[in-house]
């Protein structure tokens, strides 16, 4: 059993090396490089078309797309930031008002 496994491993290694050499030889050929480049370019175009078509279908069905969702998340984060800034400004104004009202109260007590 161990001898069979060793033979299998040897065959596997030999085939793996042969396959790697075959791929290197294929990629070294100019025509194969051109074919691979065209294939990847076509695949990228097909992916863009599918994305456009899917967005159109979602729009027709009145279902938000990923782009719509991301835009909405950006807007919510923007509003959240604005509310935080507004809250901080309000806190400063209230603190300033409390400070001035304490001073005026303490001045009134001193006059009495």
N, C-alpha and C positions, 0 to 999 in steps of 0.2 A: 504494500500500500504506500509506504514512504517513497519507494522508487518511482511509482506512478506519479505521485505528487511532484516529485523532483523533475520528472520528465515534463509534466504539464507546466510547471513553473518555467522551465527552460524554453519551451515552445512559446509561452506567453511573453517572456522577455524578448525573444527573437522577433515575434510578430509585432510587438510594441516598437522595437527599434526600426523594423522595416516600415511600419506605418509612419513613424516620425520622419524617416528619410523620404518616403513617398510624398508626404505633405510638403516638406521642404522643397523637393524637386518641382512639385506642382506650383508652389507659390513663387518659385524663382522664374518661371516662364512668364514672359510679358503678356501673352494672350490670356493666361489664367488670371493674372493680376487685374487685367482690364475687365474680365468677366466678373470677378469678385467685387470690383469697385462698382460696376454697373448694378450688380445684384443688391448691394447695400444701399445704393442711391435709390433704386426702385422701391426697396423695402421702406426706406424713410418716407418717400412720397406716398406710398400706400398707407402708411401709418397716419400721415397728416390728413389724407382724404378720409380715412375712417373716423378720425377725431372730428373733422368738420361735419361729416354726415351724422355722427352721433349727436353733436351739439344741435344740429338742425332738427333731428327727431325729438330730442328732449325739449327744444323750444316749442315745437308743434304740440307736444303733449303737455306743455306748461309745467315741465319738471325742471327744477334748477340744475344747471350743469356744475361741474367742478369749478370752473372759472367764476360762475355766479356765486357759488358758496365761498370761494376765497375772497372775492370782492366784498361780500357781505361781512366776512370775518374782519377784513381790514377796516371797514367802516365802523363796526362795533368796537374794535380796539381804539379807533380814533375818537369815537364818542366817549369811551371809557376814560381815555387820557384827558379829554376836555373836561369831563365831570370831576376828575381828580384835581386838575388845576383849579377849577372853579371852587371846589371844596376847600382847597388850601387857601385861596384868596379870601373866601368867606370866613374861615377860621382866623386869619390874620386881622380882618376887619372887626370881627367880634372881640378878639383879644384887645385890639386898640380901643374899641368902644368901652369895654369893661375897665380898661386902665384909666381912661379919661373920666369915666363916671365915678370911679373910686376916688380919684383926685378931687373932683368937684364935691363929692360927699364929705371927704375929709376936710376940705376948706370950709364947708358950711358948718361943720361941727366945731371948728376952731373959732369961727365968728361968733358963735353962741356963747 
